Amino acid sequence: MATSGPVDDVSIGGDGIRLGQFLKFAGLLDSGGDVKEAIIDGYVAVNDEVDRRRGRQLQVGDIVTFEGRSVRVSP
């Protein structure tokens, strides 16, 4: 699942955020249930690698990809 196309920056206002929280915060998914399902089913990639850990701690600069849309964690 390679990052393709433009990458949008999403400011989290801090140093880190969990993957599940970021998916909702960035507007990639609307509900916690959808987030859980997408992550467990392997539809979410972090830095071009599928990650099935909803609680993964993201850092500034990480790129999250879901359904062809990529967003970068920015401070």
N, CA, C and O atoms as a MOPAC input file, in Angstrom:
PM7 MOZYME 1SCF
protein

 N      0.85900 1    -1.16900 1     0.00000 1
 C      0.00000 1     0.00000 1     0.00000 1
 C      0.89900 1     1.22500 1     0.00000 1
 O      1.18600 1     1.78100 1     1.06000 1
 N      1.33400 1     1.63900 1    -1.13900 1
 C      2.26700 1     2.75300 1    -1.25100 1
 C      1.53200 1     4.08800 1    -1.25700 1
 O      0.41500 1     4.21100 1    -1.76100 1
 N      2.19800 1     5.07600 1    -0.68200 1
 C      1.66200 1     6.43000 1    -0.69200 1
 C      1.71700 1     6.95200 1    -2.12300 1
 O      2.77400 1     6.92700 1    -2.75400 1
 N      0.60700 1     7.41300 1    -2.62600 1
 C      0.59300 1     7.97800 1    -3.96600 1
 C     -0.24100 1     9.25100 1    -3.93900 1
 O     -1.17400 1     9.38800 1    -3.14800 1
 N      0.11300 1    10.16900 1    -4.81200 1
 C     -0.62700 1    11.41400 1    -4.86000 1
 C     -0.19600 1    12.36400 1    -3.77300 1
 O      0.77800 1    12.11400 1    -3.06300 1
 N     -0.92900 1    13.46300 1    -3.64300 1
 C     -0.55900 1    14.48800 1    -2.66700 1
 C     -0.76400 1    14.01400 1    -1.23000 1
 O     -1.61000 1    13.16600 1    -0.94700 1
 N      0.02700 1    14.58000 1    -0.34500 1
 C     -0.07700 1    14.28500 1     1.08200 1
 C     -0.51000 1    15.56100 1     1.78300 1
 O      0.16000 1    16.58900 1     1.68000 1
 N     -1.63200 1    15.50000 1     2.49900 1
 C     -2.11900 1    16.65100 1     3.24900 1
 C     -1.51000 1    16.64000 1     4.64700 1
 O     -1.35800 1    15.58000 1     5.25300 1
 N     -1.16200 1    17.81600 1     5.15600 1
 C     -0.66900 1    17.93300 1     6.53000 1
 C     -1.84300 1    18.19000 1     7.45900 1
 O     -2.70700 1    19.01700 1     7.17000 1
 N     -1.86800 1    17.46800 1     8.58400 1
 C     -2.89900 1    17.66700 1     9.59700 1
 C     -2.19200 1    17.96700 1    10.91500 1
 O     -1.48200 1    17.12600 1    11.46600 1
 N     -2.40500 1    19.18300 1    11.40500 1
 C     -1.76800 1    19.60500 1    12.64800 1
 C     -2.50400 1    19.01700 1    13.84300 1
 O     -3.72400 1    19.13700 1    13.96500 1
 N     -1.73300 1    18.37500 1    14.72800 1
 C     -2.33600 1    17.76300 1    15.92600 1
 C     -2.14400 1    18.63900 1    17.15800 1
 O     -2.68400 1    18.34100 1    18.22400 1
 N     -1.38200 1    19.71200 1    17.01900 1
 C     -1.19000 1    20.63300 1    18.12900 1
 C     -0.36000 1    20.06400 1    19.26600 1
 O     -0.48100 1    20.50600 1    20.40800 1
 N      0.48500 1    19.08300 1    18.96000 1
 C      1.32400 1    18.48600 1    19.99600 1
 C      2.34900 1    17.56100 1    19.37900 1
 O      2.65900 1    17.65600 1    18.19100 1
 N      2.87800 1    16.65600 1    20.20700 1
 C      3.95700 1    15.78400 1    19.75400 1
 C      3.48400 1    14.43900 1    19.21200 1
 O      4.13000 1    13.86600 1    18.33500 1
 N      2.37100 1    13.93200 1    19.72000 1
 C      1.94400 1    12.60100 1    19.30400 1
 C      0.44800 1    12.40000 1    19.44800 1
 O     -0.23500 1    13.14800 1    20.14900 1
 N     -0.04800 1    11.36600 1    18.76500 1
 C     -1.46700 1    11.03300 1    18.80300 1
 C     -1.59300 1     9.56000 1    18.42600 1
 O     -0.76100 1     9.03200 1    17.68800 1
 N     -2.61200 1     8.91100 1    18.92400 1
 C     -2.81700 1     7.49600 1    18.58800 1
 C     -3.47200 1     7.37200 1    17.21600 1
 O     -4.22600 1     8.24500 1    16.78500 1
 N     -3.16500 1     6.26600 1    16.54400 1
 C     -3.64100 1     6.04800 1    15.18200 1
 C     -5.15400 1     6.15900 1    15.07600 1
 O     -5.65600 1     6.84600 1    14.18800 1
 N     -5.88700 1     5.50000 1    15.95800 1
 C     -7.35400 1     5.54700 1    15.90800 1
 C     -7.88400 1     6.95600 1    16.06100 1
 O     -8.80900 1     7.35600 1    15.35300 1
 N     -7.30500 1     7.70900 1    16.97800 1
 C     -7.72000 1     9.09700 1    17.18800 1
 C     -7.41500 1     9.94700 1    15.96400 1
 O     -8.21800 1    10.79100 1    15.56600 1
 N     -6.24600 1     9.71700 1    15.37000 1
 C     -5.82500 1    10.52300 1    14.22800 1
 C     -6.72700 1    10.30400 1    13.01800 1
 O     -7.03300 1    11.25400 1    12.29800 1
 N     -7.15300 1     9.07200 1    12.78800 1
 C     -8.03500 1     8.78900 1    11.64900 1
 C     -9.32400 1     9.60400 1    11.73400 1
 O     -9.81600 1    10.10700 1    10.72400 1
 N     -9.86400 1     9.72900 1    12.94000 1
 C    -11.07000 1    10.54200 1    13.11800 1
 C    -10.73200 1    12.03400 1    13.05300 1
 O    -11.44100 1    12.80200 1    12.40300 1
 N     -9.66600 1    12.44000 1    13.71700 1
 C     -9.26500 1    13.84600 1    13.76900 1
 C     -8.98300 1    14.39100 1    12.37300 1
 O     -9.32000 1    15.53600 1    12.07000 1
 N     -8.36300 1    13.56900 1    11.52000 1
 C     -8.00700 1    13.99500 1    10.16600 1
 C     -9.19000 1    13.91100 1     9.20800 1
 O     -9.09000 1    14.34400 1     8.06000 1
 N    -10.31500 1    13.35400 1     9.67400 1
 C    -11.49900 1    13.26100 1     8.83400 1
 C    -11.48900 1    12.10100 1     7.85800 1
 O    -12.28900 1    12.07100 1     6.92300 1
 N    -10.58200 1    11.13400 1     8.06400 1
 C    -10.53400 1     9.97300 1     7.18000 1
 C    -11.67900 1     9.01100 1     7.48100 1
 O    -12.18200 1     8.33900 1     6.58000 1
 N    -12.08600 1     8.94500 1     8.73000 1
 C    -13.21300 1     8.11100 1     9.15500 1
 C    -14.02400 1     8.88300 1    10.19100 1
 O    -13.50500 1     9.76600 1    10.87400 1
 N    -15.30800 1     8.53300 1    10.29500 1
 C    -16.20600 1     9.30000 1    11.16200 1
 C    -16.40400 1     8.72700 1    12.55500 1
 O    -16.54300 1     9.47700 1    13.52100 1
 N    -16.41900 1     7.40800 1    12.66900 1
 C    -16.75800 1     6.82100 1    13.97400 1
 C    -15.67700 1     5.87200 1    14.46600 1
 O    -14.87700 1     5.34600 1    13.69100 1
 N    -15.68000 1     5.67100 1    15.76600 1
 C    -14.73600 1     4.74400 1    16.37100 1
 C    -14.90500 1     3.32800 1    15.85600 1
 O    -13.92800 1     2.59400 1    15.70800 1
 N    -16.15300 1     2.94200 1    15.58300 1
 C    -16.41700 1     1.60500 1    15.05000 1
 C    -15.82100 1     1.42500 1    13.67000 1
 O    -15.24400 1     0.38200 1    13.36300 1
 N    -15.96400 1     2.45300 1    12.83200 1
 C    -15.38100 1     2.39800 1    11.49100 1
 C    -13.85800 1     2.34800 1    11.56400 1
 O    -13.21700 1     1.62900 1    10.79800 1
 N    -13.28800 1     3.11000 1    12.48300 1
 C    -11.83800 1     3.12600 1    12.66400 1
 C    -11.35200 1     1.73800 1    13.04600 1
 O    -10.41600 1     1.21300 1    12.44400 1
 N    -11.98700 1     1.14600 1    14.04400 1
 C    -11.58300 1    -0.17600 1    14.52300 1
 C    -11.63000 1    -1.19800 1    13.39200 1
 O    -10.69000 1    -1.96900 1    13.20400 1
 N    -12.71900 1    -1.19800 1    12.65000 1
 C    -12.90100 1    -2.15100 1    11.55800 1
 C    -11.85200 1    -1.95300 1    10.45000 1
 O    -11.27100 1    -2.92800 1     9.97100 1
 N    -11.61000 1    -0.71600 1    10.04900 1
 C    -10.64400 1    -0.43000 1     8.97900 1
 C     -9.23500 1    -0.85800 1     9.37600 1
 O     -8.49500 1    -1.40300 1     8.55700 1
 N     -8.86300 1    -0.61200 1    10.63400 1
 C     -7.52800 1    -0.97500 1    11.10400 1
 C     -7.38700 1    -2.49100 1    11.18800 1
 O     -6.40800 1    -3.05200 1    10.69600 1
 N     -8.35300 1    -3.15200 1    11.80600 1
 C     -8.29400 1    -4.61300 1    11.96200 1
 C     -8.26000 1    -5.31100 1    10.60000 1
 O     -7.55800 1    -6.30700 1    10.42500 1
 N     -9.02300 1    -4.78000 1     9.63700 1
 C     -9.09000 1    -5.39200 1     8.30500 1
 C     -7.87400 1    -5.07400 1     7.43500 1
 O     -7.77700 1    -5.57200 1     6.31300 1
 N     -6.94800 1    -4.25700 1     7.93100 1
 C     -5.71100 1    -3.98400 1     7.20600 1
 C     -5.81800 1    -2.93600 1     6.11800 1
 O     -5.04000 1    -2.95100 1     5.16400 1
 N     -6.77700 1    -2.02200 1     6.24700 1
 C     -6.96400 1    -0.98000 1     5.23200 1
 C     -6.19900 1     0.30600 1     5.53600 1
 O     -6.25400 1     1.25700 1     4.75700 1
 N     -5.49500 1     0.34100 1     6.65200 1
 C     -4.77700 1     1.54500 1     7.06800 1
 C     -3.27500 1     1.26100 1     7.05600 1
 O     -2.81800 1     0.24200 1     7.57400 1
 N     -2.52500 1     2.17400 1     6.46100 1
 C     -1.06600 1     2.04600 1     6.44700 1
 C     -0.44000 1     3.24900 1     7.12900 1
 O     -0.93500 1     4.37100 1     7.02300 1
 N      0.65600 1     2.99600 1     7.82900 1
 C      1.45000 1     4.06100 1     8.43200 1
 C      2.84200 1     3.95900 1     7.81900 1
 O      3.50200 1     2.92600 1     7.92700 1
 N      3.27700 1     5.02700 1     7.18200 1
 C      4.57500 1     5.04600 1     6.50300 1
 C      4.71000 1     3.86700 1     5.53600 1
 O      5.74200 1     3.19600 1     5.50100 1
 N      3.65600 1     3.62600 1     4.75400 1
 C      3.59600 1     2.60200 1     3.70900 1
 C      3.59000 1     1.16000 1     4.22400 1
 O      3.83500 1     0.23400 1     3.45000 1
 N      3.31600 1     0.95300 1     5.51100 1
 C      3.21100 1    -0.40000 1     6.05600 1
 C      1.87200 1    -0.54100 1     6.76700 1
 O      1.50900 1     0.29700 1     7.59200 1
 N      1.13300 1    -1.61000 1     6.44300 1
 C     -0.14800 1    -1.86100 1     7.11100 1
 C      0.10400 1    -1.99200 1     8.60500 1
 O      1.03000 1    -2.68300 1     9.02800 1
 N     -0.71600 1    -1.33200 1     9.39000 1
 C     -0.59500 1    -1.40600 1    10.84900 1
 C     -1.96500 1    -1.69700 1    11.42600 1
 O     -2.91400 1    -0.95200 1    11.18100 1
 N     -2.07800 1    -2.77400 1    12.19000 1
 C     -3.36100 1    -3.18800 1    12.75700 1
 C     -3.48800 1    -2.82700 1    14.24000 1
 O     -4.28900 1    -3.41800 1    14.96500 1
 N     -2.69300 1    -1.85300 1    14.68100 1
 C     -2.73400 1    -1.42900 1    16.08300 1
 C     -3.40900 1    -0.06100 1    16.19400 1
 O     -2.81100 1     0.96900 1    15.88200 1
 N     -4.64900 1    -0.07100 1    16.63700 1
 C     -5.40400 1     1.17900 1    16.77400 1
 C     -4.72400 1     2.12900 1    17.74500 1
 O     -4.81800 1     3.34700 1    17.58600 1
 N     -4.04400 1     1.59300 1    18.74500 1
 C     -3.38700 1     2.40700 1    19.75800 1
 C     -1.96200 1     2.80300 1    19.42800 1
 O     -1.26700 1     3.37200 1    20.27000 1
 N     -1.51500 1     2.50800 1    18.21100 1
 C     -0.15300 1     2.87800 1    17.82700 1
 C      0.05200 1     4.37300 1    18.01000 1
 O     -0.77200 1     5.18300 1    17.58300 1
 N      1.14500 1     4.72400 1    18.64300 1
 C      1.45900 1     6.13000 1    18.87900 1
 C      2.13200 1     6.69900 1    17.63500 1
 O      3.22100 1     6.26500 1    17.25900 1
 N      1.48600 1     7.66300 1    17.00300 1
 C      2.05800 1     8.32500 1    15.83400 1
 C      2.93000 1     9.48700 1    16.27800 1
 O      2.71100 1    10.08900 1    17.32900 1
 N      3.91700 1     9.78200 1    15.45600 1
 C      4.81400 1    10.89100 1    15.72800 1
 C      4.72200 1    11.90000 1    14.58200 1
 O      4.27300 1    11.56600 1    13.48600 1
 N      5.14300 1    13.11500 1    14.84200 1
 C      5.17500 1    14.13900 1    13.80700 1
 C      6.00300 1    13.60700 1    12.63200 1
 O      7.10500 1    13.09300 1    12.82000 1
 N      5.46000 1    13.73800 1    11.42700 1
 C      6.13800 1    13.27100 1    10.22600 1
 C      5.61000 1    11.95100 1     9.70200 1
 O      5.83400 1    11.61900 1     8.53700 1
 N      4.90300 1    11.17700 1    10.54700 1
 C      4.31700 1     9.91600 1    10.09000 1
 C      3.24600 1    10.20200 1     9.03900 1
 O      2.52900 1    11.19800 1     9.12900 1
 N      3.14600 1     9.32700 1     8.05100 1
 C      2.13800 1     9.47000 1     6.99800 1
 C      1.16300 1     8.30300 1     7.10100 1
 O      1.55700 1     7.13800 1     7.04200 1
 N     -0.11600 1     8.63900 1     7.25700 1
 C     -1.18300 1     7.64800 1     7.37500 1
 C     -1.96900 1     7.64300 1     6.07300 1
 O     -2.36600 1     8.69200 1     5.56700 1
 N     -2.19100 1     6.43200 1     5.53300 1
 C     -2.90600 1     6.29200 1     4.26800 1
 C     -4.13200 1     5.40200 1     4.46100 1
 O     -4.05600 1     4.33200 1     5.06400 1
 N     -5.27100 1     5.87500 1     3.92900 1
 C     -6.51800 1     5.11400 1     3.96000 1
 C     -7.29400 1     5.43400 1     2.69200 1
 O     -7.53800 1     6.59900 1     2.37700 1
 N     -7.67700 1     4.39900 1     1.97300 1
 C     -8.46700 1     4.54300 1     0.73800 1
 C     -7.87900 1     5.57400 1    -0.23300 1
 O     -8.59800 1     6.41100 1    -0.77900 1
 N     -6.57000 1     5.49600 1    -0.43500 1
 C     -5.93500 1     6.36900 1    -1.41500 1
 C     -5.63500 1     7.78600 1    -0.95100 1
 O     -5.02400 1     8.56100 1    -1.68600 1
 N     -6.05300 1     8.12800 1     0.24600 1
 C     -5.78600 1     9.47500 1     0.77800 1
 C     -4.68600 1     9.37300 1     1.82900 1
 O     -4.74800 1     8.53300 1     2.72700 1
 N     -3.68800 1    10.22900 1     1.70800 1
 C     -2.58000 1    10.22500 1     2.65300 1
 C     -2.52100 1    11.53500 1     3.41200 1
 O     -2.67200 1    12.61500 1     2.84000 1
 N     -2.30000 1    11.41800 1     4.71100 1
 C     -2.17200 1    12.60600 1     5.56000 1
 C     -0.94300 1    12.45900 1     6.44200 1
 O     -0.64000 1    11.37800 1     6.94700 1
 N     -0.24200 1    13.57900 1     6.61300 1
 C      0.97800 1    13.60100 1     7.42000 1
 C      0.68100 1    14.24600 1     8.76500 1
 O      0.01200 1    15.27600 1     8.84300 1
 N      1.18600 1    13.62700 1     9.81400 1
 C      1.05300 1    14.18600 1    11.16100 1
 C      1.99400 1    15.37700 1    11.26400 1
 O      3.20300 1    15.23600 1    11.08100 1
 N      1.43900 1    16.55400 1    11.55700 1
 C      2.29300 1    17.73700 1    11.73500 1
 C      1.97400 1    18.37300 1    13.09100 1
 O      0.87500 1    18.21900 1    13.62300 1
 N      2.96400 1    19.09300 1    13.63700 1
 C      2.77000 1    19.67500 1    14.98800 1
 C      1.72200 1    20.76400 1    15.02200 1
 O      1.45900 1    21.33400 1    16.08000 1

